[in-house]
Amino acid sequence: MKQQLIIITLLVVLFTPGIAASSPASQSRQEVTLAISVGFGGQYRAGYWTPIQVSATNDAGYNVDGELRVRTQDTGGLAETTYRLPLYLAEGDTKPAFLYVSLDRGTTEVQVELVDQDGQIAGRQSVNVHQARRGDVLHAVVTDVPAVDLRSATPGTGNTSQVEWRFSDIPPLAEALAGLDTMLIFSADPGTGVLQADRVTAISNWVLGGGHLIVAGGDHWQETANVLGELLPVEPTGEYQTPSLAPLAQYLGLPTDPVAASISVIHSTPKPEATILLEIAGVPLVARRSYGNGFVDFVAVNPDEEPLKSWTELDRLWYSLLASTGQQTSWTRGFHDWSAAGAATRTTSNTVLPTFLQLCGFLALYIVLVGPVNYLVLRRLNRRELAWFTIPVLIVAFSVLAYSVGFNLRGDVAIVNRLNVVEVWPDVDQAQVKTLVGVQSPRRRTYDITVEEGYTLRALPEEGTGLQVPTTITQGARYLANDVPIDAGTVGSFSATGFIPAPHLTAKATWHLGQGTPRVSGELTNTLDFALENAVLLVNGDSQDVGTIQPGETISFNMSIGPPDPAPLTLGNPLNQYTLNSSYQGGVYGYGSCFSYSGLRLTVPQVMRNQQFVCGTNVSDREQSIRQQYQLLGALIEDRDFTGGRGMGVYLFAWSDTTLVDIELSGRTQQEEDTTLYIFELPVTVSSGRSAMLPVLPGIALTPSTGAMWGVLNASQLLPVEVPPSLTTWTVIERDNPNTRTSEVPAKIRIEDDDQVAFQFAPLPDAQLALVGELLVHFQAQGPLQLELWNWDIQAWILMDLDDRSETVSIPDPAPYLGPGNAVNVRVRPEGVGSFYRQIDHIKVAYRGWLAG
């Protein structure tokens, strides 16, 4: 018994320190109150930066000099990533802060901790979050007087969410806004100071990347115009009273009586780049400008002022703005395939390994020397007893040789592999840079990886660093990945984003519209101090290889557009609806299959000019480069329709090895490898030839009306131009009708007795005619079906007469069927009930008319 007590006592003494050591070092004091808001009203997009707004109140009774921490969930077998932000909080103080994290798929909860200077948790708060799917739409309404709901005014079939912010709630980082589709600002006090300037910069860069900003009137419109003035399409100058908003109702195709009342309007002067969507007495009421990949709209009235405040059709205004933005390119949203991104970072010139045959030869030499050669030599010397000595010597010698060969193959310098994508827009001083970073270590070492100021840094979403070790990202003036352990010969993968001064070319491109197939022509000059290698021009569905463009060299081009079909409106349409063939496509094959990508085979093979590479090791530098370029493009691009989302844009893709982003391995020597893809959007004009331009005639407005205008046109004997279906977009409408098939594209649709399909077609923003003389609906179908068009004047569906001998329905007086932006609503329903085979082969819309001269 005594022995047992002694043993138990010894065990307790021995293991108690271990138990204590294994307990968490941080204990909870909970003396700081945290209020947090995650993402966009609790919504986030997987793979995007997600903002977390924190308000910390110090009730601890002492100054807290610590840091905010967020740990991402360990999903999909990935090691967790900790994001931290230093925070000093004086006793009794309340301080706001923004922390940015990257949330992976399936995250349902986010927990924020404040850790003080003693390593103890001084405050903790958690909140539930919900992942937005592709095709879902996220709006932010920035106002001091919440009065607008955009959720019911959103096109497409995705779910819609809205967050209401004050100006101070806007994250001062463009990357944190990337998951947001639309921002409406009205009656919001923008405040002053450094944070105001940071938020304006963030909004500007967010629009560049593809955001849609709408600025409306209301209280504080002067302050808003002052801080956002450079972005606006107009220059506000004052206010005036208009007796009626009837022109607005007419523009939207609605009755005018509900808005036939006086209201304040912001007087403004349009800028040269502005497109006036609607004006009253020569003053812009709704104006737009494109800015990079995005749009900025200006609405010169306060939606919270009567008669708009109580107007039940106000949603139609927001819908018309949201549904008229056209398409976004298949690369606009940045990297999406993080597996391909990780593979690209691991493909460097230093990853060329010995071949299988070389390894077999080395092993065979070892066996021959240790066995037969060693035996024959000792037998000849008649000293076979020395084998106990010679065999260990040979083993040691070969071990040293193998180690030396491996050491020299890996070297002693870390390789920083940077793959940059630079997007440049005409007449914009900023260019966006998206970078994949691979850090390859020759030895097992720990690295502090720092990105230059102005860039964000994170592990790859859905992939992590690829090292299966926890990662810590510290945010500040410079983002830092702390103490990252990287094994010998392995690669740690990261992503960085930021903006640089734009490297512009001298270029011009013209779309030629006429009676036949549209074409694009133009020229460009490389005004940069480096060559643009393997350059390719891309337009709507087509491409042209232009080779390497040397500094100072000028090239010209002339191209026809590709597909004849309309493309889906980007906003609100899930990607799985973008293609008629939903089966998986993609893949590049050499002597095996080692790379594939999602989406249609369009942009990736066009940019790579269908080059092939060998799937294997010990390949040439050129083959390694081709493989890496394919991987980079596969991570960036996903085509879901045969236009590539290019609309009427003209784009130059070209390669270089220029260095853009400074990645520093603190205290370590490093060697850099750079692969840079430049994407230049060229400035575009639209021409129809002198004889097809609508003359500007005194006293005659450019409206789709008959009468005097038609008389003038006939007298002038002008030939109209045609906007073909390939320059239009479509989106699903009548989503609230339970009979509407909301998951269909306007082709290859089987229709049952109770089914219907309804689509809105609209020309691309640059293809809108000033006057439409004829509307063409191309409808090919089988079985008894009814084709209907929406009459905006009488607010009713009108049945069209179909001719069995032609698939085209011509409407020579189209004005009643044209909505905002020349939108046309088309509906198809069964005719009669019975066991009929009904199929819609396709629905397309084309316009004939005149451009403004």
N, C-alpha and C positions, 0 to 999 in steps of 0.2 A: 504493500500500500504506500509506504513511504517513498519507494522507488518511483511508483507511478506519479505521485505528486511532484517529485523532483523533475521528472521528464516533462509533465504538463507545464510546469513553471518555465522550464528552459524553452519549450516550444513557443509559449506566449512571449517571452522576452525576445526570441529570435525573429518572429514573424510580425510582431506589432509594428516595428519601424517600416517594414515593407508595405503593410496595410495603409499606414499613414501616408507613405510616399505615393501610393497609387491613387489616393483621393484627389479630387480636383484642387488645384492651387488657388483658384479664384472662389471666394465665398461671397454670397450675396448680401449686400447691405441694403439695397433698394431705397436709397436716400435721394435719388434724382428721378424726377418724373419725366417720362418720355411720351410725347404724342407723335405718332408717325402716320404718314400717308404713303402708300406704295403704288407706284405706277400711275395709271390713269383711272382713278376711282377704284382701285383694286384690280384692274385689268393690266396684263402685261403680255408682251410678245416674246416667245422663246427665242433665244439667240440674239436679242437686241439688248442694249443697255436699258435698264429700268431705273427710274429715279425714285429715291426714297427721301421724302421731306420729313425732317425731324425737328421738333421743338423740345428743347431740354430745359427744365427748371431745376435749379440746384437748391434743394432743401437739406443738404447734408450737414450744414454747419461748418464747412471748410471749403477752400478752393479745390476744384477738381481739375487736374491737369492730366487728362487721359486720352482715350480714343473711342470713337464709335466703331462697333464691329457688327458685321453681318456674315453669317456662315451659310453658304448655299447648301441645300439638301444633297445628300449623297445618293443621287439617282443614277440608274443605269450602270452601277458599278464604278462610277467615277469617284476619285478622291475629292474631298470637299475643298472649296475655295473660300478663303476668308478675305473680305473686303474691309478695310479700316481707314478711318479718317481722324487725324489728331483734332482734339477739341479741348479748349480751355474754358472752364465755366467758373466764374467767380461766385463766392457765397451769395445766395439769394438771387442770382442772375438767371434770366431766361434768354436763351440764344437759339436762333433757327440755324439749320444746317442742311445741306443736300449731300447725300451719299448715293453712289451709283453702283449698281450690281448687275450681273448678267445671270438671269434665271433660266434654268433648263426646263425642258418639257416635263409636265407633271408636277411642278412645284405648286403646293397648295397653301403653304404658310411661310411667312418671313418673320424672323425674330431679330430685333435690334438690341444690342447691349452697349452700355457705356461702362468701360473698364477704367478705373481710376489709376493714379500713379503708383498705388501699392499692388496693382494686379487684381484688385477685387472688383466685383460687379456692383457698380453704384446705381445702376438702373437697367431695367429690361422691359421690353414691350414687344408683342407679336400681333400680327394681323393676317387674316386669310386673304389669299389672292386667287385669281382665276385667269387661266391662260386663254388669250384670244387666238382663234384659229385663222388660218389664211382665208381671206375673203371677208372676215369680220372687219367692221369699220369702227375706229375710235375717234371721237370728237372731243375737243376741249372748247368750252365757252368761257372766255375771260371777261368778266363783268362784275361790277359792284351791285347790280340790280338784276339777279337772275330772272330772265323773262323769255328766253328762246330755247326751244327744244329741237335739236337737229335730228333726233333719232327717227322721226317719222318722215324726214325729208331726204333720206339717203337712198340712192339707187342701188340696184343689185340685189342679191339674195343672201348676203352674209348677215350675221347678227350685228347690231349696232349698240354701242355704249357711248355715254357722254359723261365727262367730268366737268364740274364747274369750278373755276379758279378765279382768284384775284390776280392782279398782275404780279404780285410778290410770290405767288405759288408756281410761276413758270420756272422750270429748272434752267439755270444759267449755263447749260451745256447742250449743244446741238445734237450730239449723239444720244442724249437721254430723251430727246423728242422724236427720234427716228421712228418709233413705233406708232406715233400719232399720225392720223390721216389729215385732219382738218382742225384749224384753230380759228374761232370767231372772236374778235375783240370789239367790244362796244361798251360805252359808259364805264370804262375802267380807268382808275387813276394809276398812271404808270410809275409814279414816285420819282425819286431822284437818286443820284449817287452812282457808285461803281457797279452795284448790283443791277441797276437799271440798264447801264451800258452793256453789261455782260448778257443780260436777257435779250436785249435788242440784237446783239451779235449772234446769240443762239438761235433766235427766231429767223434771222436772215440766212444763216447757214442751214437751218432746217428746211427752209423753202428751197434753197439751192439743191438739196438732196432729194426733193420730191414732195415737200409739204405743200398744203393749200391753205393760205392765209386769207381770211376775209375780215376787212376792217369796215365797221359801220359807224354811223353817227351816234349822238347821245352826249350825255355829260362827259366832260374831259376830252371832247374831240380835239380841241386845240392842243392839249398836252400830248395826246396820242399822235396827232399829226406831226408834232415837233420831233418826237423820239423815233417814229417809224417813217418819217418823211421820205427818206431815200428809197424805201421799198415801195411806196405807193405809186400807182400809175398816174396820179394827178397831184397837183399842188393846191391844197385847200387854201382859200383866201378869205372866207367869211361865211355868213349865213343870210338866207333870204326866205321869204314865205312863198310857197306855191299854192295856188287856189285848189289844186286837185292832183291826185296821183293816178288819174285815169290812164295816162300813157303806160304806167307800170302794169296795170291790170290788162291793158290791151297787149302788151308785150308777152305776158304770161298766158294769153288766150282766155281771159276770165272776164266776167261782168264788171263794169266800171263803177256802178252805184255805191258799193260798200266803201270805196276809197275816194269818193268825190268830195273831199273835204280838205281844208287848208292844213299844211304841215310845214315845219321848218326843214329846209334843205341846205346842205353845205355847198357853197359855191366853190368851184375849183376850175383850174386850167389843166387840160390833159397834157401829159408829157409826150415826147415824140414816140416812145415805145408803147404807148397806151392803145388799147382797143376799146372803143366806146360801144358797150352793149346796148345802152339805152340813155337817151338824153331828153331833157325837158327844156324847151325854148333855148336850145343851143348849149345848155349846161349839163355836164355828165351827171346822170343819176346812178348808173352802174358802169364801172370801168374795170378793165383787167389789163394785167401785163404778165407775160411769162418771165420767169427768173430762174435760170438754171433748169432743173428738172421739175420745178414747181410753178405755182401761180399765186399772184396777189390780186385780190378783188377789192374794190372800194365801192361801198354802198352809201350814198350821200344822205341817208335818212336814218332816224333813230327807230329801231323796231319796237321800242318800248313807249312810243308816242302815238297817240291817236291820229289818224284812223287805223294805223298798222297794228296797234296793240290788240285790238279786238277783232282784227280781220282774220277770219277762219282759214283763209287761203294763203296766209303768209308763208306756209311751208313750201308753196310752189316756187317762191323766189329762191329759197335756199336750194331746193331740188334742182332748179335750172342751172344754178352755179356749179353744184357738185357734179351734175351729169354732163357737163359740157367741157370737161378737162381732157377728154381724149384718152390716150394710152400712155403708159410708162414703159420704158424699154425693159427688156428681160434682165438687165444688169443694174437697174436703178437702185434697188433695195440692198445691194451689196451681197456679201458672201452668205450662202444658204446651205451649201453642202460642206459641212465641217469635216467630214471624213476625207473628202478630196483635198480640203485645205491642209489637213494634217499631213497627208501624203506628199503634198507639194513642198512643205517645209522640210521634209525628210529627204528630199531629192536634191542633193548637192553634188558638186564635182568631187567632193571628198568621200562620197559614199560608194565609190567604185571599189568592189571587193575582189579577191582572187576568185578565179573561176573554179568550177567543180573539177575540171581536168588538172588545173594547177595544184589544187589540194591533194588530189589523188597521186599526182607525180611526187609531191613532197613526201607523202606517206610511204609510197613505194620505195623511194630512195632511202628513207629511214629504215625500213624493214630489210632491204638488201644489205645496207652497211652493217646493221647490228647482227644480222644472221649470216648469210653466205659469205660475204666479203670478209667479215671479221674472222669467221672460221677458217677460210682458205689462207688468209695471211698468217694466222697463228700456227696453222699446220705446216706452212712452208718454213716458218721460223722454228718449228718444233717446240713451240712454247704455248701449247693449248691451255695450260693451267693459268695463263694470264687473262683468260676470258673473264674471270671474276672482277678484273680491273678494267679491261677495255670496254666491256659492255656498259658499266655505269658511266665511264667517261663519254662514250658516244651518246648515251641518253642525256647527260648533262649538256653536251655540246649542241645537240639538236634542240633541246629545250631553250637554251640561250639563243640559238638561231631563230627559232619560232617566235620567241618573245621580242627579239630585235626587229624581225620583219614586221610583226604586228605593231610594235612601237613606232617604227618609221612610217608605216601605212597611215596610222592615226595622227602622227605628228605630236606636237606639244602645244599647239595654239588652238583655241576655241574658234569654231567657224560660226559666224552670224549670217544666216541666209535670209535675205529680205526680198519678198515678192510684193511689189507695189502696183496698185492700180490707181491711175491718176485720171480724174474726169474733169475736162475743161470745157467751159461753155462760152459762146461768143458774148462779148460786151460785159463780161463779169470778171472782176479783178481777182476773185478767189477760185482756187481749184481744190477739189476734194481728193484726199489721199486715203486709200484703204490698204493696209499692209499686213501681210502674214510674216511672222518672224519665227525662224528656227534656230535654236542655239545648240550646236553640236559640240560635245565635250570630248577631248582626247583622253581624259582621265576622269575618275570619279572625283568630282569637285562640287562645291556649293557656290552658287553665283547670286549676286545682286544685279538684277537686270533693270535698267532704267531707260525710259524713253524720253526724248527731248520735250521741252515745255510746249504745251499746246496740243499734245497728243494724248489719247487714252491708251491704256494697256490692260489686257486681260488674257487669261487662258482661253483656248478655243472652246466655244460653247459646244456641248454634247460630246466633246472629245477630251476636254481638259488639256493638260500639257503633254499628255501621252506618256507620262512618267509614273503614273499611279502613286503619286505622293501628294500630300496636302500642299496647297499653294496659298500664299498670302500676298494680296495686292494692297499697297498703301497709296492712297490718293492725296494729292497736294498739287503744288505748282508743277511737279514732275511725277508721273506715275512710276511706281517701283514694285517689282516682284521680288520679295525678300527671301533670301536664303533658299534658293531653289537647288536641290541636290540632283545632279545629272550624272548618270553612270557613264563609264567609258564607252565611247562609240555610239551613244544614244542621243536623241534630239528632244529638247524641250520646246513646245510649240506655243506661240502666242499670237494675238491679233492687236493691231494698233490702228487708230484712225485720227485724222486731223485735217487741217487746211493749210495750203501754201499759196503764195502769189502765183497767179495763173501764167503758164508759159504759152502765149498765144502764137498762132500761125496767122499768116495773111491769106484769107480764103473767101470765096463766095460761091454760092450754089443757087440754082434757079430751078424751080419746078415749073414745067411747061404743061399747062392744061389746054386741051383743044377738043376736037371731035373724036380723036382716036385715043390710043394708049398714052397715058401720061409718061413723061420722061424727065430726067434730072440731068442737068449739065452744070459745069463750073470749072474752077481751077483753084489751086492752092499752092502756096510757096512756103517752104520750110525756112522760117526766119530764126530758128534756134541754132545753137552752136554745136549740135550733135546730130548724127544721122538718125532718121526714123526708119527702122529696119522692118522688112517683111510687112509693109503697110497694106491694109485692105480697106476699101471704102464700102460702107453698108448703107443701103436705103431700104425702103419698105419691101421686105422679102427677097432682096437681091443683093449682090456683092460684086466688087471688081477688084482684082489683085493689081496693085500699083507698084509692088516691089519696094526697094530701099530708096528713100528720098534723102539725098545729101543736103547739107546746109546750103541755103541759097537756091536750091533747085525748085523749079515750078513744074507742076504736072497739070494736065487737064483731063476731064472725064465727061462721059455722056452715057447715061444708063436708062433702061426702061424699068418700070416697077414690076414686081413679081406677081403675087397671087391676086385673083379677081374677087376674093371673098371679103366681107366685112370682118372686123376684129372686135373682140369683146372690150367694152369699157373696163378699164383696170379697177376702178373703185367698186368695191362690193362684190366682185366676182371671184369665187374660189378658183384656185389654179386648176383644179381637176375638171373644170368646165371649159377650159380654154382650148381643148383640142377635140376634134371629132373622133380621133382614134385614141382611146384612153389607155391602150396597152403600152407597156414599157418600151421605150425606144432609147437608143444610145449605145455607145461602146466604140472603142477604137482598138483595133487588133493588129498586133505585129505577128510574131511567131507564137502567139498565145494570147490569152485574154488577161490583161492586167489593169485595165482602166475602163470605166464606164461612167456615164453621167445621166442625170434625169432630164426629162423633157424631150422635145423634138430635135431631130438632127438638122439644125439650121445655123445658128450663129457660131457655135463652136467649130464645126468643120469649115465654115466660110472663113473665119479668122485664121484657122490653121491651114487653110488651103488643102485640106484632106491629106496632110502629111501623115506618114506612118512611122512607128518606131518599134524597135525590137524589145520584147518583154524578156529581160534577162539581166544578168550582171556583167560587169566588165565591158560595157558598151562605150561607144565614143562619146566625147563631150557634146557633140551635136545631137545624138540620140537622147542623151540625158536632158539636154535643154528642151527638146521637143516634148519629151514626157512631162517635164515640169510645167511647160506652158499649157499643155492639155489639162493637167491637174488644176492649175490656177483658173483656167476658164471654166472647167467643170464645177469648181467651187463657187464661181461668181454668177454664172449664166444658167437660166432655166427657161427655155422657150416653150410656151403653151399655145401658140398660134403661129401661123406661117408668115406673119408680118414681123415677128420678133418684137412687137410692141413699138416699132420705130416710127409709126405715124408718118409725118412728112419731114422727119428729121433726116439729116445726112451726117454720117459719122465716119471718122477715120480712126481705125485701130492700128497701132504701130508699137514696135518693141524697142527697148533700149536697155542699157546697163547703168543708167544714171543713178546716183545715190540721192535719196530724198529724206529718209528718216534716220535720225541719229539714235542708235541703240548702243548703250554703254554697259559693258560688263565691269562693274566697279572693281578696280584692283587687279584685273586680269588682262593679259594680252589677248588680242582677238584679230581675226581676219574676216573681212566682209565679202559677201557675194551678193550681187544685186541683179534682179530681173524686174524690169519696169514695163508695164503695159500702159500706154497712153491712149485715152479715148477722147478724141476731139469732136465736139459737135460743131458743125460748120454753120455760119450764118446763112439763112435761107430766105429767098423771096419767091413769090408766086406770080407767074406771068401767063397770060393767055394770048398774047399777040395784040397789037394795036387795034385790030378790027374787032376784037372780042371784049374790049374793056367798056364798061358802062360809063358814058360821059357824065361829068358833073355839070348838070344844067341848072341855071338859076331858078329858084322857086319850086323845084321838083324834088321831093324827098325820096330817098332810097328805101321804099317799102314795097312789100309784095302785093301790090294792088294793080287792078286793071284800069282801063280807061285811058286818061291822058298819057300816062307813062308808056303804055303799050303803043299808043299812036306815035310817040316820039321814037320808040325803039324801031318800030316798023319803018318809019321814015328814014331812020339812020341806016337801016339795012345791016344791022350788026349780027354776026354769027355768034350764037351762044357757045359756051364751053360746057363740057360734061364732067361732073364729079362722079367717078365710077364707084361701085361698092367697096373697092379696096381702100378708098379714102373715107370710109365711114366706120362708125362703131355701133355696137348694139348692147342693150342691157334688158333684162327681164322687167316687165311692169305687171300691174294688177296682181301683186303678190298676196293681197288680202283675199282674193277670190279663191275659195277652196278647190275650184276646178282647174286652176292655172297650174300647168306643169312648170315649176320654177327651176328645175334642174336640167333644162334643155338648152341647147344652142340652136340657132335658126337653120338647122339642116338635119336630115335623117331622123325625123320624129314620127313615131307611130302614134296615131290619135284614136282614142276609144270614144264611145258614145258621149260620155260626160266630160271629156277633156277639152281644154283649150290651151293655146299658147299665145302670149302677148309680148311683143318686143318694142322697144323704142330705138329707132335708128337715128343717127345724127352725123353730120359731116365732121371731120376732124377740125379743130379750131382754125387751122390755116386754110381750110378748103371751104369755108362758108361763103356762099354767093351773096352778093348784095341784093340781087333780084333773081328769083327762081321763076323760070318761064314754063318748065315742064317737070313733072315728077314721074319717075319710072319705077314701078314695083315689079321685080322679077320674082315670079311665084311659080314653082314647078312642084306638082303634087300628083298623087294617085288617089282615086276614090272621091266620094262626094264631100267636099269641104267648102266652107264659106270664108272668103277673104274680106276683112273689114278694116277701114281706116278711121282714125279719130278725127272728127271735125271740130276744130278748136272754136269756131264761131258759135256753133249751136250746142257744143258740149255733148256730142253723141257719136256713137259708132255708125258708120255708113257702109252698107254692103256694096262691094265692087262687082261689076259685071266681068265675068271671066270668059275668055275666048279659048276654046279648045285648040285652036290652030296656033296660038302664041302663048308663051309663058310670061310675056310682058304686058302689064297694065299701064297704059299711058294716061296721065291726068294733065291735060293742057291748062287747066286753071287751078293751080295747086295751092293758092293762098289759104283757103280754109283748113288745109291739112298740114300747114306748117306751124309748128310751135316755136318756143324760144330756141334760138340758135339753129333754126330750120329743122328742128326735131320732128320726126314722123312716127306716130304710133300705129302699129300693125297688130291685128288680132286674127287668129284663125280658129274656127270652130267646126264641128261636124255639121253636115247638112242631113237632117233626118236621123232616124234611129234604126239600127239593124246590124246584122253581122256583115258589115262592109269592111274591106281592107282599105285603110286610110293611112297614107304616109306623105309627109311633107319632105320633098327632096331638098329644097332650099327656099329661103326668103332673102331677097336682097333689095336694096333701095339705091337708086342713082338720081342725080339732079342735073338738069340742064338750065343754064341761065347765064348771068353776067357778074363778073367781078367788079368791084369798085375801081374806078380809074383815078 
